[in-house]
């Protein structure tokens, strides 16, 4: 199964810059008006500024599991991307929320090393 999570945005140029910083690279693929970042073997985050998506701008929420939360947050801070306070859940998962320029919510979650399973 594949996953394509579409993030409707108002301003493509502004979104491309922000998401480029967020992911640490430009889009991996461009298909028509959609810009795609591959975030897993079969998982993609897509930005789309077409008018057909206008009513949904700012309403998307996704969470990405990461293994290097502190490094990512340091890189984002160096580029002026702010985030809410990092929370630590009772199971040890560290979680943080940030908003793109349009108000779409992107969360990062890191499980404690004792929970991470290596295949």
One Martini backbone bead per residue (centre of mass of N, CA, C, O) as a GRO file, in nm:
protein
  119
    1UNK     BB    1   0.099   0.035   0.019
    2UNK     BB    2   0.022   0.372  -0.039
    3UNK     BB    3   0.117   0.719   0.056
    4UNK     BB    4  -0.067   1.037   0.013
    5UNK     BB    5  -0.001   1.352   0.159
    6UNK     BB    6  -0.189   1.639   0.131
    7UNK     BB    7  -0.075   1.988   0.115
    8UNK     BB    8  -0.241   2.261   0.119
    9UNK     BB    9  -0.157   2.566  -0.060
   10UNK     BB   10  -0.110   2.904  -0.161
   11UNK     BB   11   0.223   2.924  -0.190
   12UNK     BB   12   0.451   2.762  -0.360
   13UNK     BB   13   0.723   2.905  -0.308
   14UNK     BB   14   0.699   2.913   0.000
   15UNK     BB   15   0.656   2.607   0.040
   16UNK     BB   16   0.916   2.502  -0.092
   17UNK     BB   17   1.102   2.634   0.110
   18UNK     BB   18   0.990   2.516   0.375
   19UNK     BB   19   0.998   2.209   0.295
   20UNK     BB   20   1.297   2.203   0.227
   21UNK     BB   21   1.380   2.253   0.518
   22UNK     BB   22   1.222   2.037   0.667
   23UNK     BB   23   1.359   1.795   0.478
   24UNK     BB   24   1.653   1.890   0.357
   25UNK     BB   25   1.511   1.919   0.064
   26UNK     BB   26   1.403   1.889  -0.223
   27UNK     BB   27   1.198   1.766  -0.413
   28UNK     BB   28   1.180   1.439  -0.548
   29UNK     BB   29   0.906   1.519  -0.703
   30UNK     BB   30   0.726   1.608  -1.012
   31UNK     BB   31   0.362   1.628  -1.065
   32UNK     BB   32   0.288   1.873  -1.214
   33UNK     BB   33   0.157   2.057  -0.933
   34UNK     BB   34   0.318   1.843  -0.769
   35UNK     BB   35   0.507   1.803  -0.463
   36UNK     BB   36   0.744   1.543  -0.363
   37UNK     BB   37   0.808   1.364  -0.056
   38UNK     BB   38   0.994   1.109   0.058
   39UNK     BB   39   0.918   0.928   0.387
   40UNK     BB   40   0.905   0.639   0.256
   41UNK     BB   41   0.884   0.371   0.074
   42UNK     BB   42   0.537   0.443   0.043
   43UNK     BB   43   0.576   0.763   0.126
   44UNK     BB   44   0.409   1.088   0.085
   45UNK     BB   45   0.458   1.439   0.054
   46UNK     BB   46   0.224   1.687  -0.065
   47UNK     BB   47   0.215   1.974  -0.263
   48UNK     BB   48  -0.078   2.200  -0.326
   49UNK     BB   49  -0.205   2.505  -0.519
   50UNK     BB   50  -0.467   2.445  -0.620
   51UNK     BB   51  -0.790   2.553  -0.629
   52UNK     BB   52  -0.921   2.274  -0.545
   53UNK     BB   53  -0.766   2.315  -0.244
   54UNK     BB   54  -0.839   2.591  -0.097
   55UNK     BB   55  -1.041   2.491   0.137
   56UNK     BB   56  -0.785   2.311   0.279
   57UNK     BB   57  -0.614   2.517   0.382
   58UNK     BB   58  -0.476   2.437   0.702
   59UNK     BB   59  -0.612   2.121   0.758
   60UNK     BB   60  -0.354   1.960   0.799
   61UNK     BB   61  -0.248   1.640   0.958
   62UNK     BB   62   0.079   1.519   1.058
   63UNK     BB   63   0.290   1.230   1.137
   64UNK     BB   64   0.639   1.177   1.199
   65UNK     BB   65   0.875   0.938   1.224
   66UNK     BB   66   1.175   0.957   1.421
   67UNK     BB   67   1.545   0.937   1.521
   68UNK     BB   68   1.635   1.278   1.507
   69UNK     BB   69   1.498   1.524   1.656
   70UNK     BB   70   1.724   1.723   1.752
   71UNK     BB   71   1.851   1.768   1.473
   72UNK     BB   72   1.602   1.877   1.332
   73UNK     BB   73   1.545   2.117   1.523
   74UNK     BB   74   1.815   2.258   1.475
   75UNK     BB   75   1.783   2.301   1.172
   76UNK     BB   76   1.520   2.462   1.184
   77UNK     BB   77   1.620   2.691   1.369
   78UNK     BB   78   1.846   2.788   1.167
   79UNK     BB   79   1.576   2.866   0.969
   80UNK     BB   80   1.326   2.979   1.159
   81UNK     BB   81   1.175   2.724   1.266
   82UNK     BB   82   0.909   2.679   1.461
   83UNK     BB   83   0.789   2.535   1.779
   84UNK     BB   84   0.656   2.361   1.993
   85UNK     BB   85   0.670   2.202   2.261
   86UNK     BB   86   0.818   1.935   2.387
   87UNK     BB   87   0.688   1.619   2.436
   88UNK     BB   88   0.648   1.361   2.695
   89UNK     BB   89   0.537   1.062   2.720
   90UNK     BB   90   0.478   0.788   2.919
   91UNK     BB   91   0.633   0.604   2.684
   92UNK     BB   92   0.872   0.824   2.572
   93UNK     BB   93   0.756   0.989   2.363
   94UNK     BB   94   0.852   1.236   2.139
   95UNK     BB   95   0.672   1.553   2.075
   96UNK     BB   96   0.608   1.776   1.788
   97UNK     BB   97   0.482   2.095   1.673
   98UNK     BB   98   0.422   2.238   1.344
   99UNK     BB   99   0.381   2.514   1.118
  100UNK     BB  100   0.307   2.615   0.835
  101UNK     BB  101   0.233   2.904   0.663
  102UNK     BB  102  -0.086   2.780   0.647
  103UNK     BB  103  -0.136   2.576   0.916
  104UNK     BB  104  -0.018   2.319   0.884
  105UNK     BB  105   0.032   2.011   1.057
  106UNK     BB  106   0.354   1.907   1.187
  107UNK     BB  107   0.474   1.610   1.322
  108UNK     BB  108   0.710   1.482   1.560
  109UNK     BB  109   0.825   1.141   1.641
  110UNK     BB  110   1.006   0.981   1.918
  111UNK     BB  111   1.116   0.694   2.013
  112UNK     BB  112   1.254   0.512   2.224
  113UNK     BB  113   1.510   0.295   2.200
  114UNK     BB  114   1.347   0.054   2.343
  115UNK     BB  115   1.115   0.063   2.102
  116UNK     BB  116   1.290   0.028   1.872
  117UNK     BB  117   1.275  -0.161   1.575
  118UNK     BB  118   1.482  -0.398   1.422
  119UNK     BB  119   1.480  -0.592   1.129
   0.00000   0.00000   0.00000
